[in-house]
Amino acid sequence: MTKPSLGLLVVAACGSVKSNPDAPIDSVGTDVPGDAAIVPLNRQRVVFSAQDSSAIDQIFSMRLDGTDKRQITHEGQQTIFGAVSPDGTKVAYTTTIANNEDVYVINIDGTGRRQLTTNAASDFRPAFSADGQRVAFLSSRDVAAFNIYTMTLANGDAGAVKRLSPSANQQEFPAMGGTNKVGWTETFMVGTSSQTEIMSANEDGSAITNLTNNPATDSTSAYSRDGTKIVFSSDRAVTGTLQIWIMNADGSSPVQVTTAAGMNRFHPSFDVNATHVVYSAQVAGGSLNMFISKTDGTGETALTTDMDKYVEKMGSWVFAE
C-alpha cells in the first residue's frame, strides 16, 4: 500500500474549497476581558512557515481570520518548523547555517534571536512544553534515524539533553502538552510494509505508548491546551488522502473531523479554546495553504490562498494575543 510521504507531505489531490480569507470566522467583539475563559478567534494568531518576497522560507504569523500577516524571522537561509510558546512571546524554529540545521528561538516581535542547538548533527522541528520552559526536537546526533530529544529553553543543548525514546525507527513531528507529555510520529516495519503511528511518553522517557496502532498513516499530532485531546492527520478513512482527526490523549475515541474529498490536510493544531483546528492543506496543482474549521468539521475556511504574496504555507501553532 502506498502511503503519503511524511518527509514532504506534499501529495496529489483534486477538488477545491471555497475561500474568503478576508471574512472573519465566527467573528466576535474584542471587548472580552483578557482573562476570559473563551478567547475570541480575532484575538488569536497562528505561526506558520511561508516563502518571503525573496523566495526564502521564513516564519510568519497571522490572525485566525487570515488577516494581519506579520513576518517574524529574516534569516538568509531556509527557515521552517516554527513553534510558538504557550504564552505567545517566543517562537522556536529551524534554520540552516553553514549546511547544518539547528534550532533557534526568537521573540514574537522578531527581536532577541538566540541559538539553542550547536551540534554537528541536524536538529530541527521544535515543540514547546505546556509551561513553555522546555523544547522537544528531532536530532540525528546519536543514530542515523531521527529521534526525539528534549532540552530546556534557558540552556538549549548547552545544558542537559534527554533522548526520549531510543529507537532505530524514524521518529518525526514532536509535540508536547498536558503534564510533561511528549508525542511524536514513529514509522515501524510490519512485515514488508511500513506503518506510521502516533506515540506518546512522559518527558523522562517512561510510559511509551502507541496511541493509534492502525495500519493507516497517522501523523503530525498536537495536544490541546489542557492536554486531554490530540489532533492529528490520518488516511485511515481513504488510503492516500490525509484528513484531520481528534482523539483522547490516551488514544481512545478517535473521531474524523474533516471529510471533504479532494484535499490532503495535515499539521493540525487546536485553537486556544479547542473549539477549532488550524491546519495545512493542499489541492492538486496548488500551493500549500492554511485552513481553519470547527472541531466538528464544519465551517472549513481557507486562511490563505494561492494568490497570496507568500506561498507554500505550512505548519500551525496557535496562541492568543
Secondary structure, DSSP 8 states (H G I E B T S, - for coil): -----TTT------------TTS-SS---S-S-TT-SS--GGGEEEEEEEE-TTS-EEEEEEETTS---EE----SS-EEEEEE-TTSSEEEEEEEETTEEEEEEEETTS---EE----SS-EEEEEE-TTSSEEEEEE-SSSSS-EEEEEETTTBTTS--EE-S--SSEEEEEEEETTTEEEEEEEEEETTEEEEEEEEEETTS-S-EES---SS-EEEEEE-TTSSEEEEEEEEEETTEEEEEEEETTS-S-EE----SS-EEEEEEE-TTSSEEEEEEE-TTS--EEEEEETTS-S-EESS-TTSSS---EEEEEEE-
